[in-house]
């Protein structure tokens, strides 16, 4: 049990080194067993992880990996969180006096924009918003896994959900302008993924399949 964390750190370090530095990774694994026998497993594994992280910007595959993680943690996961919070707060059929920030933070006053005839559409709008948020999670995993075909499928699904959301919003006679922010975020994700999938620097990644 004491070796579980050091081995996890070592496995992460070996993963960060990538296929082009496989020999270095194998050498670290061999030296780890020696360090473990000397009671230095955690210290050695942490040093390996630190060294692997420092090496990432200095080779093409590492830069590709950094870009992938930046896209996932800087765009996909925040979007999933924001969309989930917005859905539970009543977006797009609840208006906050403090705008989107007030809707997300719970500040200001709120106004229900559905009338008696369209009130039944509220649960449908919430469900569609939650589906839009949910499709970002597998997409984020597939970005890190470089499975561009599945990433493209997830983005196509998100686009279909967005179109459904627009239709339901129109049926509820709501202002379509409130959907411009999630629509712009979806476009930004598609552009970023298209660029990342075609990223080529000294043969750092296999030739990706078209995703759009």
Secondary structure, 3 states (H helix, E strand, C coil): CHHHHHHHHHHHHHHHHCHHHHHHHHHHHHHHHHHHHCCCHHHHHHHHHHHHHHHHHHCHHHHHHHHHHHHHHHHHHHHHHHHHHHHHHCCCCEEECCHHHHHHHCCCCEEECCCCCCHHHHHHHHHHHHHHHHHHHHHHHHHHCCCHHHHHHHHHHHHHHHHHHHHHHHHCCCCHHHHHHHHHHHHHHHHHHHHHHCCCCCCCCCCCCCCC
